[in-house]
Amino acid sequence: MKRFSLILLLILQNLPGFSQNVAEGIVFEVKEGDIILVALTDGDTLSAKVNYIECPELEQSFGDAAKAFTKKICLKKSVTLTYSGYDKDRNVMASVLVKGEKDLAAMLLENGLAWHYSKGLSTHPNTSVYLSLEEKAKEKKKGLWKEPEQIPPWTFRNHQNKWEGKTSI
């Protein structure tokens, strides 16, 4: 029963509207296009995964470009994180506003450097905006959409795990 309760709590934490936390700080490192490290104003640090998108893995085409873009946009700049849960790597799943106004997820999508991860998120208020930005980037063949075939990072990771003999993503 305890295990069920823990699983339920983890699921609820990641639903939109479930006890949102807000934190502010300065980005001091960019790990990947969608993962940043933030020095918070209270002195703590936080690793944040940009919510609702997936950038290519660093080993994929445009993985380095996504990371370079994120560095250019937010390294050593103030950000506001709104988060309610964690991913399997203990990153907070956060909406990220650069200088309190620029949506990092939207900028990555607009420049063709991310996929909108919409599975189960049809109720999120930005879903239609994010899907529209992704579609426009596809039409204009921006970023990763220049390539004739794209492998989403979740598929890439799944294949990597199979090649390495791992059983989970």
N, C-alpha and C positions, 0 to 999 in steps of 0.2 A: 504493500500500500504506500509506503514512503517513496518508493521509486516512482510509482504512478503520480503521486503528488508533485514530486520534483519535475517530472517530465511535463506535467500540466502547467506548472509555474513557468518553466522555460518557454513553453509555447505561448502562454499569455503575455509574458514579458515582451515578446517580439511582435505582438499585434499592435496596429496603429491605435493610439488613444490610451494605451495602458501606461499609467504613471510615467509620463515623460519627464526626463531630467534635462536640464539646460546647463551647459558649461561654456566658459569662454577662456580663450588662451591664445598662445602663439604657436604656429606650426614650426617645429624644430627639425623634423626629418620627414621625408617622403619615402616610404618603403616600396610602394607600388602605386600605380595610377589611382587606385581607390583605397589605399591604406596610408594614413598619416599619423605621426606622433605629435602630440600637443602638450606644451607646457601650460598648465592651467594657472589661472590667476591666484588660486589658493596654494600654489607651490607643488601640487601633485602633477603627475604626467598621465596621459591617457592615450592609448592606441585606438584609433577610430577607423572603421571600415565604412566607406560611403554607402549609405542605404539605398536600396532599390536599383542599383546598377552593378554591373560587373565589367571591369576593364580586362583586357587581355593579360594573361600571365606574362611575366617577364621573358619567359622562354618562347613566347608566341610573337608573331608579327604584330607590330604596333604596341607591344608591351612596354618597351623602352620609351616609345613616343608618348604613351599615356602618362608614364612616370615623369618624363621631362615636362609635359604640359602642366601636370599638377604642381611640380616644383615651381615652375614659372608663375603660376597663379597664386599659390598660397604659402610657399616657403618664407618664413620669417614675417608672416602677416597674421593679423588677428582673425580668429574664426569663432563662430558660435556653433556649438554642437547641440543638437536636440536628439536625445537617445532614450531608449527604454529597455534594451536588451543587449545580449552578447552573442557573437558567433562562436563556432567551435574552437577558434584560436584565441578566444578571450578578448577580441577587439569589441568595443562598443559599436553597435549598429546605429550610425548617426546620419542625420541630415546635417550637411555642412554648409554654413553660410560664411563666405569670405568677406571680411570687413563688415559683417552683419547684414549683407544684402545680396551678394552674388552666390547663387546656388551652384556648388561645385558639380553635383550630379548633372544638372542641366547643361553646364558648360562642356563637360566631357561628352555627353550625348550629342550636343550640337556640333562638336568638332569630329565626330565619328571615332571617338576613342573609347567607347563603352557600349554595352548592350543594356537596355532597360530590362531589369529582372522583374517581370510582372506576374509571375506565377503566384496566384492566390492574393494578389494585391489590388484587385479591381476596385476596392473601396478606398484606396489611398487617394487623397485629393490631387496629387500631381501625376497620377497614372496617365491621363489623357495628354497632358503637356509633355511628359517624358516620351510617350509613344510617338507623338507628333515630331518632337525634336529628332528622335532616332530615324523616323521615316524621311524627314527632310535631308538628313545627313546621307542616308542611303541614296536618295534621288540625286544628290549633288556629288555622289561618290567621294565623300570626305573620309579621310583617315582610313580605318580598316575596311571601309566599304569600297575602296579602290580595288581591292583584291577580288578575283573571280569567285573564290570560295572562302568563307570565314568559318572558323571552328570556335564556337562559344567556349569560354573558359571552363564552364562546368563539364562540357564534353571532353575538352582537352585534359582536365584533371582526372576524369574518369578513365580515360585511355592511359594516362601516365601511371595511375594506380595499378591498372591491369598489367602494364609492362613491367612494373616493379614488384608485382606479386602482392600488392596491398588489397585488402578487401573492402575498404571504405574510402569515401571521398575525403 
